[in-house]
Amino acid sequence: MKKMVVILFISCKLIFAADFGYVLKNVDNADILLYKGSKIEVVDSSKVMLKAFVNSKNEFFFDKNFVFKIGKLKNNSLVNKTNEYIFKLEKDKFSKDPLESWEEYEELYYEACTQCHSAHEPVEHTMLEWEGLYSSMAEQSQLDKEIGEKVLRYLKSHAKNGFVTP
Ligand code: HEC
C-alpha cells in the first residue's frame, strides 16, 4: 500500500512537472514589462507565472541581489510576498526552446566580442562577474549602447548562475 502511494506520488510529480518557456519578444502590457528571453513557467493555456524580485522602483529582477533586471512591474496591486506573478500570455508569445528567443542576442555577442580574442563561454562566469568584465570590455570595443545591453543580457542569462544554463 505504501509503495502504491509513493509510485502514485512520483507519477503525479512527473505529469505535473513545471513547464518552462522563454518570451520571444518584449512583453509590454498594463500589468508588466518583461524583456525578451525572460523565463516563465506555464500555468495553463493562457496564463504563465514569473518568479522575480522587485526593487523599490518596481523593477523586476531574476535574482534577489538585483543583478539581472528582467523587466518592470506596472500594476502596483500585483506586488506580493511570494515573488510569484501570474499573468496572461498567449502560447505564441513564448517558446520552450531557449535558443529561439536568445539566438539574436547570441549572434550579437559573438559578433561584438570575438574581434580581439576567441569567445569566452558565458557559463564561465557568474552574472555579477559578467557585469564587471563586460564594462571593461565594452569600453575597449566601443560597443553601441543598445547592442551592448543586449549582449550583457545574453551573458547574464547564460551565466553560471543565470537561468539558461545547459
Ligand atoms: C578591442 C579588443 C577587445 C574586444 C572587442 C573585446 N575584448 Fe575581451 N579582452 C581583450 C583583451 C586585450 C583581453 C586580455 C587582457 C585584459 O584582461 O584586459 C581581454 C580579456 C577578456 C576576458 C578575460 C578577462 C579575465 O580577467 O579573465 C573576458 C571574459 C573578455 N575579454 C570578454 C569580452 C567580452 C564579453 C567582449 C564583448 C563585449 C570582449 N571581451 C570584447 C580585448 C577585447
Residues whose N, C-alpha, C, O or C-beta is under 5 A from the ligand:
A	BS01	HEC	A112 C113 Q115 C116 H120 L133 M137 A138 Q140 S141
